[in-house]
Amino acid sequence: MPSATPQQYAQRRAFGDRIREHRMQIGLSQEDLAARADLDRTYVGSVERGERNISLDNIYRLAEALGLEARELL
């Protein structure tokens, strides 16, 4: 599988930063967010670090768990 280009990594990192920002604003740990979104904590951490090319389904799960619309994360 090809690795991400610098631009793709930057986009993923920016998305992860948005997740982290909103998570911290409402006082959730990665573990709490993961539980609300029915995802693994290590997955949430890798999304926040920009290591994942996250699926649309999981974007919606995380947005709902944060009390947001998916578009607010993009």
N, C-alpha and C positions, 0 to 999 in steps of 0.2 A: 504494500500500500504506500503510495507516495506521501511524503511528509508535507505539512502545510507550508505555503509560501509565507514570506514575511508579512505580506498584506493580510493573508487569511489569519495568521496568528494574531496580528494587531486587532482585527475585527473580533475574533473570539475573545481576546483579552478585554476589549472594551465592553463586550456583552457581559463577561464575567464580573467586571468592575461594577456594572449596573446592578447585577444580582446582589453582590456583596453590599453595595451602598444601601439598597432597599432593605436587605436582611438586617443590617446593623441599625438602620433607622427605627425598625420596629422591635429591636432587641432580641432577635433570634440567633441562636447558634447555628452552625452548619447542620448539626445533628437535628435540631428542632425543625429547620426548614426541610431537611430530607424526610423527616417523619411526616410532616404535613403534605409533602408532595409525593409520598410513597416512593421515594428514591433512596439509594444508598448514600450515606454521608460522604464516602470517598468520591462518589460520582459528583456530588455537589461541589466538593473541594476542587476537583479537576475542572469543572465548568468555570468556577470562579478564577482559576489560574489560566484559563484560556487553552486548556489542553484537549478539550473535546469539541467536536463538530456536532453540536447538540441537535437532536431531532425536534421537529415542530411539536410533536406530542409532548415532549418534556419541557419545551418552552411554555406551553399552556399550563402544564402541571405546576411549574415553578411560579408562574405569574399568579395563578389562583391561590397558591399557598402564601404568596406575599400580599394578597388582596389587591392585585393589579390586573389590568388588561394586558394581554401579551404584547400589544403594540407599544406599551409604555416601556418595555424592556429593550425594544429595538431602536 
